[in-house]
Amino acid sequence: MELLYRVKELLSSDTATLIEGRVQDFRRTGDSSDLIIFSELSFCVLTANTSADLGIRMQEAIPPEGFACWEEDVLRDALRRSGYRFYNTRSSFIVENRWIIPRLRELLTWADHFELREYLTRNLRGIGYKEASHFLRNVGIFDFAILDRHILKILSKYFHVEVPKTLSKKKYLEIEKLYISFSEKVGLQPGVLDLYLWRIDTNTVMK
């Protein structure tokens, strides 16, 4: 299979070292303070229907205490001034999600990561399966597929996956099952494989 071959090529290249460094960064984030972890959760709220690059720019513009403590109007204006399109809705989501801050470190110790993802999608604003999977990967839990447009494009190309405009829970889990099966063939955790597929599609390694 061509995709399997391309991933294995990268495993023998300098990309593997770069990605291993990123994986260690994610683990360190998961061991960080409540504010840093919540900043990562807020980053994933901000990337929904936008881009990781824009989310990173917003995270650089707003300190962790901004996501956790600023008044909603202050946070909203900071997002707007930084060029973020959905500043009204997403600032509201972030403020509404603050209740989880004291629980974050305890939640990340849950043994059942799939139950943890369900909990996040049920109880947080602006967090669906993609965003929850993205957040968990960025704090060192690598069990899930992050089905963004880059990954879906690759799955459509190499596995002829039919990708609807909107992914229902059922469809997300169906595609994720195929993705996880491929990750097992490659010998990589799903959240780590994501970085290799991003490299193939975009020639970058982002978070």
C-alpha positions as CSV (number, residue, x, y, z in Angstrom):
1,M,0.0,0.0,0.0
2,E,1.4,3.4,-1.0
3,L,0.4,5.2,2.1
4,L,2.0,2.6,4.4
5,Y,5.2,2.8,2.3
6,R,5.2,6.6,2.6
7,V,4.8,6.6,6.4
8,K,7.5,4.0,6.8
9,E,9.8,6.1,4.7
10,L,9.3,9.0,7.1
11,L,9.9,6.7,10.1
12,S,13.5,6.3,8.7
13,S,14.0,10.0,8.2
14,D,14.7,13.1,10.2
15,T,11.0,13.6,10.4
16,A,10.8,10.8,13.0
17,T,13.1,12.8,15.3
18,L,11.1,15.9,14.8
19,I,7.9,14.1,15.6
20,E,9.3,12.4,18.6
21,G,10.2,15.8,20.0
22,R,6.7,17.0,19.4
23,V,5.3,13.9,21.2
24,Q,7.5,14.7,24.2
25,D,6.2,18.3,24.1
26,F,2.6,17.0,24.3
27,R,3.5,14.8,27.3
28,R,5.0,17.7,29.1
29,T,1.9,19.8,28.4
30,G,-0.2,17.1,30.1
31,D,2.1,17.3,33.1
32,S,1.8,21.1,33.3
33,S,-0.3,23.4,35.4
34,D,-4.1,23.6,35.2
35,L,-3.8,26.9,33.3
36,I,-1.5,25.4,30.6
37,I,-3.8,22.5,30.1
38,F,-6.9,24.7,29.9
39,S,-5.0,26.9,27.4
40,E,-4.6,23.8,25.3
41,L,-8.3,23.0,25.6
42,S,-9.1,26.5,24.5
43,F,-6.7,26.2,21.6
44,C,-8.7,23.2,20.4
45,V,-12.0,25.2,20.7
46,L,-10.4,28.0,18.6
47,T,-9.2,25.7,15.9
48,A,-12.7,24.2,15.1
49,N,-13.7,25.2,11.6
50,T,-10.5,27.4,11.2
51,S,-7.0,26.1,11.2
52,A,-4.3,24.9,13.6
53,D,-2.1,27.8,12.4
54,L,-4.7,30.4,13.5
55,G,-5.3,28.6,16.8
56,I,-1.5,28.8,17.5
57,R,-1.5,32.5,16.7
58,M,-4.3,33.1,19.1
59,Q,-2.6,31.0,21.8
60,E,0.5,33.1,21.4
61,A,-1.5,36.3,21.6
62,I,-3.4,35.3,24.8
63,P,-1.6,34.0,27.9
64,P,-2.9,31.0,29.8
65,E,-4.4,33.2,32.5
66,G,-6.3,35.1,29.7
67,F,-8.2,32.0,28.8
68,A,-8.7,31.0,32.4
69,C,-9.4,34.4,34.1
70,W,-10.1,37.4,31.8
71,E,-13.6,38.8,31.7
72,E,-15.4,37.6,28.6
73,D,-15.5,41.0,26.9
74,V,-11.7,41.3,27.4
75,L,-11.1,37.9,26.0
76,R,-13.5,38.6,23.1
77,D,-11.8,41.8,22.2
78,A,-8.3,40.2,22.4
79,L,-9.4,37.5,19.9
80,R,-11.0,40.2,17.6
81,R,-7.9,42.4,17.6
82,S,-5.8,39.3,16.8
83,G,-7.8,38.6,13.7
84,Y,-9.9,35.8,14.9
85,R,-13.2,35.4,13.0
86,F,-15.5,33.8,15.6
87,Y,-14.5,35.9,18.5
88,N,-18.1,36.2,20.0
89,T,-19.0,32.6,20.0
90,R,-15.6,31.1,21.0
91,S,-14.9,33.5,23.8
92,S,-18.3,32.6,25.2
93,F,-17.5,28.8,24.9
94,I,-14.1,29.3,26.6
95,V,-15.6,31.2,29.5
96,E,-18.4,28.6,29.9
97,N,-15.8,25.8,30.0
98,R,-13.8,27.3,32.9
99,W,-15.7,25.1,35.4
100,I,-13.6,22.2,34.3
101,I,-10.2,23.8,35.2
102,P,-9.9,22.3,38.8
103,R,-10.9,18.9,37.4
104,L,-8.5,18.7,34.4
105,R,-5.6,17.0,36.0
106,E,-7.8,14.4,37.6
107,L,-9.7,13.7,34.4
108,L,-6.4,13.1,32.5
109,T,-5.7,10.2,34.9
110,W,-8.9,8.3,33.9
111,A,-7.9,4.8,32.7
112,D,-10.7,4.6,30.0
113,H,-9.7,7.3,27.5
114,F,-12.7,6.6,25.4
115,E,-15.0,7.3,28.3
116,L,-12.9,10.5,29.0
117,R,-13.5,11.7,25.4
118,E,-17.2,11.0,25.7
119,Y,-17.3,13.0,29.0
120,L,-15.5,16.0,27.3
121,T,-17.9,16.0,24.3
122,R,-21.0,15.8,26.5
123,N,-20.0,18.5,29.0
124,L,-17.9,21.1,27.2
125,R,-19.0,23.9,24.8
126,G,-17.3,23.9,21.4
127,I,-15.8,20.4,21.9
128,G,-16.9,17.6,19.5
129,Y,-15.1,14.4,18.7
130,K,-12.4,16.0,16.6
131,E,-11.7,18.8,19.2
132,A,-11.7,16.4,22.1
133,S,-9.3,14.0,20.3
134,H,-7.1,16.9,19.4
135,F,-7.0,18.2,23.0
136,L,-6.2,14.7,24.4
137,R,-3.4,14.2,21.9
138,N,-2.0,17.5,22.8
139,V,-1.8,16.6,26.4
140,G,-0.2,13.2,25.8
141,I,-3.1,10.8,25.1
142,F,-2.6,9.3,21.7
143,D,-5.5,6.9,21.3
144,F,-7.7,8.8,18.8
145,A,-8.0,9.9,15.3
146,I,-8.1,13.7,14.7
147,L,-10.4,13.7,11.7
148,D,-9.6,17.2,10.3
149,R,-9.7,18.1,6.6
150,H,-6.1,17.0,6.1
151,I,-6.6,13.5,7.5
152,L,-9.9,13.1,5.8
153,K,-8.4,14.1,2.5
154,I,-5.7,11.4,2.9
155,L,-8.3,8.8,4.0
156,S,-10.4,9.7,1.0
157,K,-7.5,9.4,-1.4
158,Y,-5.9,6.2,-0.2
159,F,-8.9,4.4,1.3
160,H,-11.7,5.8,-0.8
161,V,-13.5,6.9,2.3
162,E,-16.7,8.8,1.5
163,V,-16.5,12.0,3.6
164,P,-19.8,13.9,4.2
165,K,-19.8,17.6,4.7
166,T,-20.7,17.1,8.4
167,L,-19.5,14.2,10.4
168,S,-22.1,12.6,12.7
169,K,-20.9,10.8,15.8
170,K,-21.7,7.5,14.0
171,K,-19.7,8.4,10.9
172,Y,-16.8,9.8,12.9
173,L,-16.4,6.6,14.9
174,E,-16.8,4.5,11.7
175,I,-14.0,6.4,9.9
176,E,-11.9,6.4,13.1
177,K,-12.2,2.6,13.3
178,L,-10.6,2.4,9.8
179,Y,-7.9,4.9,10.8
180,I,-7.0,3.0,14.0
181,S,-6.8,-0.3,12.0
182,F,-4.3,1.4,9.7
183,S,-2.3,2.8,12.7
184,E,-2.0,-0.7,14.0
185,K,-0.5,-1.9,10.7
186,V,2.0,1.0,10.8
187,G,2.8,0.3,14.5
188,L,2.1,3.9,15.6
189,Q,-0.5,5.2,18.1
190,P,-3.3,7.0,16.3
191,G,-2.4,10.4,17.6
192,V,1.2,10.0,16.6
193,L,0.3,8.7,13.1
194,D,-1.7,12.0,12.7
195,L,1.6,13.9,12.8
196,Y,3.1,11.7,10.0
197,L,0.0,12.1,7.9
198,W,0.0,15.9,8.4
199,R,3.6,15.8,7.2
200,I,2.7,13.9,4.1
201,D,-0.2,16.3,3.3
202,T,1.2,19.7,4.3
203,N,5.0,19.1,4.7
204,T,4.7,20.5,8.2
205,V,4.5,19.1,11.8
206,M,2.0,21.1,13.8
207,K,0.2,20.5,17.0
